Amino acid sequence: MGAGDIVVYDSILGSNIPRAEKSFISRWFDQMIERNDGPSYGGRSEGVVTTGIQAVRGSGEGMVVGGLLAAAHAALPTGLDVHVPFIDKMVPLDAAAGIAANVIAVGTSGREISRDAANIGVASFGVFTFRKLCDLLGEKSLNKAAPGGATARMHGEEDPIVAAARAL
């Protein structure tokens, strides 16, 4: 479709043609532009590429956040639940990071960093929810789901391999 076709299209919209027929012509014209000219005229491929890039970026941010929280969980003596002396309570570090990231996301609304902060908040709350749900369900229900009913205990005693792994 060339520039002359757009002039014809505009003249059809301003003509006395019944509205239903104008609507049909308008839909056809939009389809032709998408097919022939690609994303520069608002075709679908631009949205697909943008969404794909955002998904890859968000997944990468989630992996980084998950990795940092896992490293903190392994390095800290009480895992991600840290003791805060001035309130004398245990505070989940992953939930605190999620809250802080979401506050930053809202505070920087409309800027590029807002999406990054929101992704960090989502990943942090995902880790928090996973941890707390595992705690709530308990190890017993997780072991019960093992194939063949296998558990970490054998004849009332803990499996020596599992015990050695816990000591690491």
Secondary structure, DSSP 8 states (H G I E B T S, - for coil): --HHHHHHHHHHHTSSS-HHHHHHHHHHHHHHHHHHHGGGGT-HHHHHHHHHHHHHHHHHHHHHHHHHHHHHHHHSTTTTEEEETTTTEEEEHHHHHHHHHHHHHHHTTTSHHHHHHHHHHHHHHHHHHHHHHHHHHHHHHHHHTSGGG--SEETTEE-HHHHHHHH-
